[in-house]
Amino acid sequence: MFASRPRIIFQAAALVLLSGVTSGRLDAQTTGDVDQEFAALKVQFATDADSSFGTDASAWRITGAYLTKRFLKDSLSTGIKNSGIAVSVSIPPTSFTAPYTEVTTEAIDPIPCNADRGCNSDCDFWDVGCHLAKLDCERLKAMEKGACELKKAAQQSISHKKLLTLFLYDIDTGASDTVHISANGQARILGLTFADDLSQAQLATSIQVAALISAKARVKFESAVKVALVACTLNPGCFVDQDFFIKDQTVKVDHPDLRFPITISAPTVADDHIKMDLTFEKTTITLRFDRSPVARLLESDARNLTTLLLCPIPVTAVSAVEEFFPNDMMKKDQDLPAISKSQEIASIHAPVLGHKYKLTPVTNDKAWGVTAQPETE
């Protein structure tokens, strides 16, 4: 939509429009007739503009152009979907900060232990069979409740309990909280969809990454776990924290349809700037590791054999579980933190037909636009 104050422009437009409508009746009209037709045209145009773009769009103070948010949503979504944008990234061996990780068991919701077994409590005093059946029913109910409470206590004893802490060190220098990573990856934009009011969006991507990780890992079991390991193996070596040397461990990320939700704040206008905040909400990706962890450890460094012989149960147990559950064991869900970024759109100065104009972005609840105001020398 375009708007300008000079009356001559509107009258010229009105004359063109009216010439098509009246089919040659313009010569017979007086100046007053043209003014009346033009006034009616302006009223109808202002009504349509207010409905589509908001009341400030038809204020006619300065020249402006507006696009509805729905039109922007449809145009951006369609354009990006068909854009075929793809990015390839290669990261040479680089040191990254990797703080320690605590491994805990999953939280288990307490199971309800209700007395579901219904026992007949309405026995005639002379009905011996009924009274005996009631006593047996109450006995079974008490046994079932006791078994349920025992199971509940056992579940809660392992619910959300810390098992171990994993510390990572530089494999060469021993510097703490450091790993070496090299990687190659590809990402392709599948689409970007917006809400009608442009307050939210969702970025759909296809991501494939293969990385090689090298680090020294120290596994520090909790005291209760160490006691259990020593009791099982009769080997005091399990009291010692275990060090593993990992060389070029493969980690893959493969998400053919990964969705990133985006929150877009309402734009604010100040000092000829439009400012808005973009927030990529927290997203979870799945890291997948190599299979056969024991073989990989022995291949990485001969020192791992000493650790394995010192207390073999943890690594052996991981290997056995991984063989039985190959699709679930050697992977880890990793949360990507939310990322916020502020974006400003400023006014610009542009020459048009020998004149200088100041183009200023504007916005309201229905539309985005730009106003053009001539600048004085």
C-alpha positions in Angstrom: 0.0 0.0 0.0 1.3 3.5 -0.9 0.1 6.8 0.6 1.2 10.4 -0.2 -0.2 13.8 0.9 0.0 15.9 -2.3 -3.5 16.3 -3.5 -2.5 16.4 -7.2 -1.3 12.8 -7.1 -4.6 11.6 -5.6 -6.6 13.6 -8.1 -4.6 12.2 -11.0 -5.2 8.7 -9.7 -8.9 9.5 -9.3 -9.1 10.8 -12.8 -7.6 7.6 -14.2 -9.9 5.4 -12.1 -13.0 7.4 -12.8 -12.3 7.5 -16.5 -12.5 3.8 -16.6 -15.7 3.6 -14.5 -17.6 6.4 -16.1 -16.8 5.3 -19.7 -16.4 8.8 -21.2 -18.6 10.7 -18.8 -15.6 12.7 -17.4 -16.1 15.6 -20.0 -19.6 16.2 -18.7 -18.6 16.3 -15.1 -17.8 19.5 -13.2 -14.8 20.0 -10.9 -17.1 19.6 -8.0 -18.3 16.2 -9.3 -14.6 15.1 -9.5 -13.9 16.3 -6.0 -16.9 14.4 -4.7 -15.9 11.2 -6.5 -12.3 11.7 -5.3 -13.5 12.2 -1.7 -15.6 9.0 -1.8 -12.6 7.1 -3.2 -10.3 8.3 -0.4 -12.8 7.3 2.2 -13.2 3.8 0.7 -9.4 3.4 0.3 -8.8 4.5 3.9 -11.4 2.1 5.2 -9.7 -0.8 3.3 -6.3 0.3 4.4 -7.4 0.5 8.1 -8.8 -3.0 7.9 -5.7 -4.6 6.3 -2.8 -2.5 7.7 -4.0 -0.7 10.8 -5.2 2.9 11.3 -1.7 4.4 11.2 -1.2 3.2 7.6 -3.9 5.6 6.2 -2.8 8.7 8.2 -1.5 10.2 4.9 1.2 12.2 6.7 4.1 10.9 4.6 4.7 8.5 1.7 4.7 4.8 3.0 4.5 1.2 1.9 3.0 -1.6 4.1 2.8 -5.4 3.9 0.5 -7.4 6.1 2.1 -9.9 8.5 0.1 -12.7 7.0 1.5 -11.8 3.5 5.0 -11.7 5.0 4.5 -15.1 6.7 3.3 -16.8 3.5 6.1 -15.2 1.4 8.9 -16.0 3.8 7.7 -19.6 4.5 7.3 -20.4 0.7 10.6 -18.7 -0.3 12.7 -20.4 2.3 11.1 -23.8 1.8 12.0 -23.7 -1.9 15.4 -22.1 -1.4 17.5 -25.2 -1.2 19.9 -23.7 1.3 22.6 -26.1 2.5 25.7 -25.6 4.6 28.8 -27.8 4.9 31.2 -27.4 7.9 34.6 -28.9 8.6 36.2 -28.4 12.0 40.0 -29.3 12.3 41.2 -30.9 15.5 40.4 -28.3 18.2 40.3 -28.2 22.0 36.9 -27.6 23.5 35.8 -27.1 27.1 33.9 -30.1 28.5 32.9 -29.8 32.1 32.3 -32.9 34.2 29.1 -34.9 33.9 27.1 -36.6 36.6 25.3 -39.8 35.7 22.1 -40.6 37.6 19.4 -43.1 37.3 16.1 -42.2 35.8 13.4 -40.8 38.2 10.7 -43.4 38.9 7.3 -42.2 39.9 6.0 -43.9 43.1 3.5 -46.6 42.4 0.2 -46.4 44.2 -0.4 -49.2 46.7 -4.2 -49.3 47.1 -6.2 -52.1 48.6 -8.0 -52.9 45.3 -9.2 -56.4 46.4 -12.8 -56.1 47.6 -13.7 -58.3 50.5 -17.3 -59.2 51.5 -17.9 -57.4 54.9 -21.6 -58.2 55.1 -21.7 -61.8 56.5 -24.5 -63.2 58.6 -23.3 -64.1 62.1 -24.2 -67.8 61.5 -22.6 -68.0 58.0 -19.2 -69.6 58.9 -18.2 -70.0 55.2 -18.6 -66.3 54.6 -16.5 -65.4 57.6 -13.7 -67.8 56.6 -13.8 -66.4 53.0 -13.6 -62.8 54.4 -10.5 -63.7 56.6 -8.7 -65.3 53.6 -9.6 -62.3 51.5 -8.2 -59.9 54.1 -5.0 -62.0 54.3 -4.5 -61.9 50.5 -5.1 -58.1 50.5 -2.5 -57.5 53.2 0.0 -59.7 51.3 -0.6 -57.8 48.1 -0.3 -54.4 49.8 3.0 -55.6 51.5 4.4 -56.8 48.2 3.5 -53.5 46.6 5.1 -51.4 49.4 8.2 -53.5 49.1 8.4 -53.0 45.4 7.7 -49.3 45.9 10.6 -49.0 48.4 12.9 -50.8 46.1 12.1 -48.5 43.2 12.6 -45.4 45.2 15.9 -46.6 46.5 17.3 -46.5 42.9 15.1 -43.6 41.7 17.2 -40.6 40.5 20.3 -41.7 42.3 23.7 -40.5 41.4 25.9 -43.3 40.1 29.1 -41.7 39.0 30.8 -38.5 37.9 32.7 -38.4 34.6 35.7 -36.0 34.4 37.4 -35.3 31.1 41.0 -34.2 30.5 43.2 -33.3 27.6 44.6 -36.7 26.4 48.1 -35.2 25.8 48.6 -32.5 28.4 46.2 -33.6 31.1 44.5 -30.2 31.3 41.1 -30.6 33.0 37.7 -30.1 31.4 39.2 -30.3 27.9 38.6 -32.6 24.9 40.0 -32.7 21.3 37.3 -32.8 18.6 37.4 -32.8 14.8 34.2 -33.0 12.8 32.5 -32.8 9.4 28.9 -31.9 9.0 26.1 -30.9 6.7 22.9 -29.0 7.4 20.1 -28.4 5.0 17.2 -26.0 5.5 13.9 -27.8 4.9 11.6 -25.0 5.8 10.7 -22.1 8.1 7.1 -21.7 9.2 5.7 -18.6 11.0 2.7 -17.9 13.1 0.2 -15.4 11.5 1.3 -12.6 13.8 5.1 -13.4 13.3 5.5 -14.0 17.1 6.7 -17.6 16.6 8.5 -19.7 14.0 9.8 -23.2 13.5 13.0 -24.0 11.6 13.1 -27.4 10.1 16.5 -28.8 9.2 18.3 -31.9 8.2 21.6 -32.4 10.0 24.4 -35.0 9.6 27.6 -34.7 11.7 30.5 -37.1 12.3 33.0 -36.2 14.9 36.2 -37.8 16.4 36.7 -37.2 20.1 40.0 -37.8 22.0 40.2 -37.4 25.8 41.2 -38.9 29.1 38.1 -39.9 31.0 38.1 -40.4 34.8 35.2 -42.4 36.2 34.5 -41.7 39.8 31.8 -44.0 41.2 29.8 -43.1 44.2 30.8 -44.7 47.5 27.8 -47.0 47.6 28.5 -48.2 44.0 32.2 -48.9 44.9 31.1 -51.0 47.9 28.8 -53.0 45.7 31.5 -53.6 43.1 34.0 -54.7 45.8 31.4 -57.0 47.3 30.7 -58.6 43.9 34.4 -59.0 42.8 36.2 -59.3 46.2 38.6 -57.0 44.5 39.7 -53.8 46.4 40.9 -52.3 43.2 37.3 -51.3 42.5 37.8 -48.6 45.2 40.2 -46.8 42.9 38.8 -44.2 40.4 39.1 -45.5 36.9 41.0 -43.7 34.1 40.4 -44.4 30.4 42.2 -43.0 27.4 39.9 -42.5 24.5 41.5 -41.8 21.1 39.4 -40.8 18.1 36.1 -42.1 19.4 33.5 -41.7 16.7 30.3 -39.7 17.6 27.5 -39.2 15.1 24.5 -36.9 14.9 21.9 -37.8 12.3 18.6 -36.0 12.4 16.8 -35.9 9.0 14.0 -33.7 10.4 15.3 -31.6 13.4 12.9 -28.8 14.5 14.1 -25.6 16.2 11.3 -23.6 17.8 11.9 -19.8 17.6 10.2 -17.1 19.7 10.1 -13.6 18.2 9.4 -10.7 20.5 7.0 -7.9 19.6 9.1 -5.3 17.7 9.7 -2.0 19.4 10.4 1.3 17.7 12.8 3.9 19.1 15.0 6.5 17.5 14.2 5.4 14.0 15.1 1.8 14.8 13.0 -1.3 15.0 14.4 -3.8 17.5 13.2 -7.4 18.1 14.6 -10.4 20.0 14.9 -13.8 18.4 15.2 -16.8 20.8 16.0 -20.3 19.6 14.4 -22.4 22.3 16.1 -25.4 23.9 16.3 -28.4 21.5 17.5 -32.0 22.1 19.8 -33.9 19.8 20.9 -37.5 20.1 24.6 -38.4 20.1 25.4 -41.9 18.9 28.7 -43.6 19.8 30.7 -46.5 18.3 29.6 -50.0 19.2 31.9 -52.6 21.0 33.2 -50.1 23.7 35.7 -52.6 25.2 37.4 -53.2 21.9 37.5 -49.5 21.2 39.1 -48.8 24.6 41.8 -51.4 24.0 42.4 -50.1 20.6 42.7 -46.5 21.9 45.4 -47.0 24.5 47.2 -50.1 26.0 46.9 -48.4 29.4 43.1 -49.2 29.4 43.9 -52.9 29.8 45.3 -52.2 33.2 42.2 -50.4 34.3 40.0 -53.2 32.9 41.9 -55.8 34.8 41.8 -53.7 38.0 38.0 -53.7 38.1 36.4 -55.4 35.1 32.8 -55.3 36.1 31.8 -51.8 35.0 33.2 -52.0 31.5 32.2 -55.6 31.0 28.6 -54.8 32.1 28.5 -51.9 29.7 29.7 -54.1 26.9 27.2 -56.9 27.7 24.2 -54.4 27.9 25.3 -52.8 24.6 25.3 -56.2 22.9 21.7 -56.9 24.0 20.4 -53.4 23.4 22.5 -52.0 20.6 20.1 -49.3 19.6 19.6 -47.8 23.0 22.9 -48.2 24.9 25.6 -46.3 23.0 23.7 -43.0 22.6 23.1 -39.9 24.7 20.4 -37.2 24.4 22.2 -33.8 24.6 20.3 -30.6 25.2 21.2 -27.6 23.1 20.8 -24.4 25.2 18.5 -21.6 24.2 20.2 -18.9 22.1 18.9 -15.3 22.1 19.9 -12.6 19.6 18.7 -9.0 19.3 18.2 -7.6 15.8 17.9 -3.9 14.9 16.6 -2.5 11.6 17.6 1.2 11.2 16.5 4.0 8.9 18.5 4.6 5.8 19.1 7.6 3.6 18.4 7.0 -0.1 18.5 9.3 -3.2 15.4 9.0 -5.5 15.2 11.0 -8.7 17.6 13.5 -7.5 16.0 14.0 -4.1 17.1 12.6 -0.8 14.6 10.5 1.3 14.8 9.1 4.7 13.4 5.5 4.8 12.3 4.5 8.2 10.9 1.1 9.2 7.5 1.1 11.0 5.3 -1.6 12.4 2.0 -2.2 14.1 -0.1 -5.3 15.1 -1.2 -6.0 11.6 1.6 -5.0 9.2 5.3 -4.1 8.6 6.2 -1.1 6.5 8.5 1.7 5.6 7.9 5.4 5.4 9.7 7.8 3.0 10.2 11.4 4.1 12.0 13.9 2.0 15.1 15.4 3.6 16.0 19.1 3.4 19.4 20.1 2.3 
